[in-house]
Amino acid sequence: MTAALSYLSQSEAETIRLGQLLAASAKKGDIFALYGTLGMGKSVFSRAFIQHFLGNVDVPSPTFTLLQTYEAPDYEIYHFDLYRLKDPEEIFELGMEEAMYNGVCLIEWPEKMGGYLPKRAITVKITPQEEGRLFEFFTADSACAARLSSINGK
């Protein structure tokens, strides 16, 4: 599968710009599965995505609460940080199933979900590259791929 969107971020400001661009094109039901090691920019991206709708509000990382929710104009945003999840089944206690259909999900550490991540999720791989981070977006949905490929962040 080829990337529907590749974006080389060479600064935190560029990662913020990417988060805002994705937020502007997001649709209810989108699931962004953010893969990357510690310090790759998952939380910076998520914060920018959320602040696109809410302005410069405080957006804490849900590392300890596992979930923060935010009301956007057309849907709710569910920001999950599954780093501390002990068992994939715990996602049901967080209401993830409902969140995936009723809003937009930003999921940090989606590998902790095991096989519960839907195939329709947009996989976001963040890797170190040159002097920055390479964000690659993959999806099996052709309409979603077209929407992503139309984003020009530079």
Solvent accessible surface area in square Angstrom, and as a share of the most:
residue,aa,sasa,rsa
1,M,163,0.73
2,T,123,0.71
3,A,35,0.27
4,A,19,0.15
5,L,17,0.08
6,S,66,0.42
7,Y,6,0.02
8,L,46,0.23
9,S,2,0.01
10,Q,97,0.43
11,S,54,0.35
12,E,111,0.50
13,A,72,0.56
14,E,53,0.24
15,T,8,0.04
16,I,63,0.32
17,R,114,0.41
18,L,0,0.00
19,G,0,0.00
20,Q,68,0.30
21,L,35,0.17
22,L,1,0.00
23,A,2,0.01
24,A,71,0.55
25,S,27,0.17
26,A,14,0.11
27,K,118,0.50
28,K,119,0.51
29,G,15,0.15
30,D,13,0.07
31,I,1,0.00
32,F,1,0.00
33,A,0,0.00
34,L,0,0.00
35,Y,60,0.23
36,G,16,0.15
37,T,92,0.53
38,L,128,0.64
39,G,63,0.60
40,M,20,0.09
41,G,17,0.16
42,K,10,0.04
43,S,32,0.20
44,V,33,0.19
45,F,0,0.00
46,S,0,0.00
47,R,77,0.28
48,A,3,0.02
49,F,0,0.00
50,I,0,0.00
51,Q,42,0.19
52,H,79,0.35
53,F,54,0.23
54,L,57,0.29
55,G,37,0.36
56,N,149,0.77
57,V,62,0.36
58,D,122,0.63
59,V,4,0.02
60,P,60,0.38
61,S,44,0.29
62,P,0,0.00
63,T,39,0.23
64,F,153,0.64
65,T,82,0.47
66,L,25,0.12
67,L,42,0.21
68,Q,48,0.21
69,T,61,0.36
70,Y,27,0.10
71,E,118,0.53
72,A,4,0.03
73,P,109,0.69
74,D,121,0.63
75,Y,19,0.07
76,E,53,0.24
77,I,0,0.00
78,Y,27,0.10
79,H,2,0.01
80,F,0,0.00
81,D,5,0.03
82,L,0,0.00
83,Y,95,0.36
84,R,107,0.39
85,L,7,0.04
86,K,179,0.76
87,D,64,0.33
88,P,48,0.30
89,E,97,0.43
90,E,45,0.20
91,I,4,0.02
92,F,87,0.36
93,E,149,0.67
94,L,39,0.19
95,G,33,0.32
96,M,0,0.00
97,E,104,0.47
98,E,114,0.51
99,A,1,0.01
100,M,9,0.04
101,Y,144,0.55
102,N,67,0.34
103,G,0,0.00
104,V,0,0.00
105,C,0,0.00
106,L,0,0.00
107,I,0,0.00
108,E,4,0.02
109,W,33,0.12
110,P,1,0.01
111,E,87,0.39
112,K,73,0.31
113,M,0,0.00
114,G,46,0.44
115,G,82,0.79
116,Y,86,0.33
117,L,39,0.20
118,P,37,0.23
119,K,190,0.81
120,R,89,0.32
121,A,7,0.05
122,I,2,0.01
123,T,31,0.18
124,V,0,0.00
125,K,94,0.40
126,I,5,0.02
127,T,56,0.33
128,P,92,0.58
129,Q,71,0.32
130,E,134,0.60
131,E,153,0.69
132,G,6,0.06
133,R,76,0.28
134,L,36,0.18
135,F,0,0.00
136,E,43,0.19
137,F,0,0.00
138,F,32,0.13
139,T,13,0.08
140,A,77,0.60
141,D,70,0.36
142,S,95,0.61
143,A,75,0.58
144,C,11,0.06
145,A,28,0.22
146,A,62,0.48
147,R,47,0.17
148,L,1,0.01
149,S,69,0.45
150,S,88,0.57
151,I,20,0.10
152,N,114,0.58
153,G,9,0.09
154,K,145,0.61
